């Protein structure tokens, strides 16, 4: 205990310097804890919102060279034109998902970006063809304002509330059931158009610019819109017979003249084929059989763009992801496993990028504070050269000097950090009870709701305080080294001089 008293006494021998350094640590602690609490609250709010209304906890998609989420490619240049590939082996995947205990439920969607228009009002929208039997039970935070989801299986379409308001303002009337909606998609040099009928209006828990453009539609019509047909899976060389030909005619067609005189050589003009040529009857007979053509353009009823998975409340998301990858790989199922924030696209990734950028900034802040702390303590040791030398001359061991210097640094840094944590907890409690209200649509989408309630995480507090202790150890290395190099004889002579 005596050494602790000496450490406190040494700190208060220079109160201005000690209070200045302590204030820096307190302010830094306040800034770090408050900002982390806000960002953690935002990420939790966004996760709760998107998991319950858009992505589920995990999503499965077809493997590909490009990175894409539910809204398509993350590359802006091609996001409107690149069709999302369908998942292969969905039947086997569904069977595998049924045998994983950590999965509560799952659903499937067909996704594309199309130009959706209604009576003159048009807007580029994200169209989700959904499995109505499971979609609204997996994504429970979607609120149906009016309409019957069963109509989605009969050519229906559900319009987002904000989308509907824009359309109603343009049309000067309310939307009614049965209004015709057209969706057009240009891709691969072709243009496809499908017609739906309004079946209802829904709302997301945390609306945003991206979510406001989503419409839910009949999955069969959406498959035909994105060309999810059986022709994508059938080898046309195996099912389409080659055009009738003969060896003689092939030889004549592929023969090339070797010289100008060969063009006027009469022997090639008198070769006659015994094979019968094309006739109108034979052409009509070929075109009359449309079975192969119908098979090629038939909609693939098993084709889905994504499978959205919801976990049990007791299950660990990281463990479920590992088990899912292992089982899919074991069954030789080529599929991509996406986290909820990857599936959600740029909105969620923007928040994580913001957190990553802040974490880098925190590292620079800590490094700067550490350098100032080392500089201050170094000056303190230099000012106390005589005192340290006298202590060494009176028999103080090197370990005692190390303990004394380290205790001074630890008391200053850890004590100040604790004050900052306590103040942060009080401020966060007030902010959480009052709530931070957002009215800007961009902020609402970024932070996952119109009200943010940040909370100080005890896990982060423990990590933060542990980091302070580690930083104190590094900050004490040079001052301790400097103190141990003080010779008792030289220190006493300097003090007498």
Buried (B, 14 or more C-beta within 10 A) or exposed (E): EEEEEBBBEBBEEBEEBBEEBBEBBBBBBBBBBBBBBBBBBBBBBBBBBBBBBBBBBBBBBBEEEEEBBBBBBBEEEEBBEBBBBBBBBBEBBBEBBEEBEBBBBBBBBBBBBBBBBBBEBBBEBBBBBBBBEBBBEBBEBBEEEEBBBEBBBEBBBBBBBBBBBBBBEBBEEEBEBEBEBBBBBEBEEEEBEBEBBBBBBBBBBBBBEBBBBBBBBBBBBBBBBBBBBBBEEBEEEEEEEEEEEEEEBEEEEEEEEEEEEEEEEEEEEEEEEEEEEEEEEEEEEEEEEEEEEEEBEEBBEBBBBBBBBBBEEEBEBEEBBEBBEEBBEEBEBEBBBBBBBBBBBBBBBBBBEBBEEBEEEBEEBBEEBBEBBBBBBBEBBEEBBBBBBBBBEEEBEEEBBBBBBBBBBBBBBBBBBBBBBBBBBEBBEEBBEEEBEBEEBEBBBBBBBBBBBBBBBEEBBEEBBEBBEEBBEEBBEBBBEBBBEBEBEEBBEEEEE
